[in-house]
Amino acid sequence: MSFEPIPSGVGRRTFLRGTGAAIALTALMAGTAQAQPRRGTGGYGPLQPAPGGELLLPAGFTYVAFGRTGELMSDGRPTPGSHDGMAAFDAGEGMVRLVRNHERGAGPAFTTPSYDPVAAGGTTTLLFDTAAMALVSSFGSLSGTIRNCAGGPTPAGSWLTCEETFTPRTAATPHGYVFEVPAAADGPVTPVPLTAMGRFVHEAVCVDPATGIVYETEDQGTSGLYRFVPADRDDLAAGGVLEMLAVKDRPLYDTRTGQRTNGVLPVEWVRIDDPDPDSSDALAVFNQGRAKGGAVFARLEGAWWSEADDSAYIVSTSGGDIGAGQVFRYTPRGNSGGVLQLVYESRDRAVLESPDNITVSPRTGGLVLCEDGGGKDFVRGLSTDGEIFPFCELNGPNGSEWAGATFSPDSRVLFVNQQSPGTTYAITGPWEQGAL
């Protein structure tokens, strides 16, 4: 099995930007997806204890640990726990700003102003010096939300943080929204729910930089893939239209199993008439799209936009015939709805189990997948030529998930979180020797 670009005519712009960095499942498109990407090391060699001892990494790679739960931030407050989704933003002169989610539930807000004073989730912002490989400062940047799981960066330099929860709109403070955090903010922002983007059990988002369209995932057993077409791409709070993906001419399509021979699926988008319904049903938005023929997925998790092939990569953490995970690619196409492809489906939990957060290497276009499985979790890579490999694991027993993988803008540093007890790692090394 190997990967190759989408066939001629499918992409809406030049598909390969001179690098060959694109992923498409040749075997699937040919209707023979029984084969899987080959196992290997991605060109980096086996994992071994890295200097410092906390992580196992390929030879030549090193890490710095920082931003641990409980450590005092620059604002004098303890770092909240349950580290999750994250993105890195260029702050100039080798400095990177990280905006990091905290997937916490009930409890007092960790800074002010807060959206809900009895909600403990939110985001922190960290300034990191990639030349010195050291944390410079950190502070709480958004608080009073619940279960900020993943999210996604915007071309405007902000982080969209998503609540993986749902409460009725009639609640004292309704939850289940997306909030925006400018990466350049030097203190806590006033939380504003982006209600037009939907109230449901959110997970992640990614943004098409060419159009400003925001793609959103939903983390439930029966979930939809959505897109938000903003009225003003520079002001998401100004509203817009929320839509749900449907497979063209195949209403109510089920992507969760039996995807080995489906190949390229042309899609369309059906409108969600009421994105913030007056309902106590967590599936109220999903059911609107489903009534119009929308497709169903199994627990959609991470999402990341790839500028290498102008596509969104979407993770289903429990999809597939054995329920161990799928990775899809959605590619817009002109004025049509675009196309959906299955890039990878795990058929062996020892190879990949329950992928969650995802990012794309800006250097090669390869994928980084964070596991959230039942046993030992890894940070895994998936190369553009179809090799899946372990890249990082904790050196010792820990069943906590990996999350928040994101590369520095210069692709030199991979930042990633271990959710519990809550640590952020900055990993660097000879990336040029392998697939990431």
RAVEN-V838913 format. One record per backbone hydrogen bond with DSSP energy under -1.0 kcal/mol. CO is the residue of the C=O (numbers start at 1). NH is the residue of the N-H. Records with the same first field share a line. If there is no record, write none. Layout:
CO: NH  NH
This chain:
2: 26
7: 10
16: 18
20: 22
24: 4  26
25: 29
26: 30
27: 32
28: 31
32: 35
38: 388
41: 44
42: 435
48: 57
50: 53
54: 395
55: 50
56: 393
57: 48
58: 61
62: 428
64: 426
66: 424
68: 71
71: 79
73: 76
77: 73
79: 70
82: 103
85: 101
87: 99
89: 97
92: 95
94: 130
95: 91
96: 128
97: 89
98: 126
99: 87
100: 124
101: 84
102: 104  122  148
104: 147
105: 120
116: 119
117: 109
118: 107
121: 144  145
122: 102
123: 141  142
124: 100
125: 139
126: 98
127: 136  137
128: 96
129: 133  134
134: 129
137: 127
138: 74
139: 125
141: 189
142: 123
143: 115
145: 121
147: 149  164
149: 85
150: 162
151: 205
152: 160
154: 157
157: 183
158: 154
159: 181
160: 152
161: 179
162: 149
163: 165  202
168: 171
175: 167
176: 200
177: 163
178: 194
179: 161
181: 159
182: 185
193: 195
194: 197
195: 198
200: 202
201: 219
203: 150
204: 217
206: 215
208: 212
213: 208
214: 228
215: 206
216: 226
217: 203
218: 220  300
220: 299
223: 297
225: 245
226: 216
227: 243
228: 214
229: 241
232: 235
235: 238
236: 239
239: 231
241: 229
242: 272
243: 227
244: 270
245: 295
246: 268
247: 250
253: 296
256: 320
260: 33
265: 340
266: 248
268: 246
270: 244
275: 199
277: 279
281: 284
283: 287
284: 288
285: 289
286: 290
287: 291
289: 294
290: 293
293: 252
296: 255
297: 223
299: 317
302: 315
304: 313
306: 311
311: 306
312: 330
313: 304
314: 328
315: 301
316: 326
319: 325
324: 354
325: 346
326: 316
327: 343  344
328: 314
329: 341
330: 312
331: 339
333: 336
338: 267
339: 331
340: 265
341: 329
344: 327
348: 351  352
354: 372
356: 302
357: 370
359: 368
361: 365
366: 361
367: 382
368: 359
369: 380
370: 356
371: 402
378: 371
379: 391  392
380: 369
381: 389
382: 367
383: 386
387: 383
388: 40
389: 381
392: 379
393: 56
394: 396
401: 419
403: 417
406: 415
408: 411
413: 408
414: 427
415: 406
416: 425
417: 403
418: 423
419: 83
422: 69
423: 418
424: 66
425: 416
426: 64
427: 414
428: 62
429: 431
430: 433
431: 434
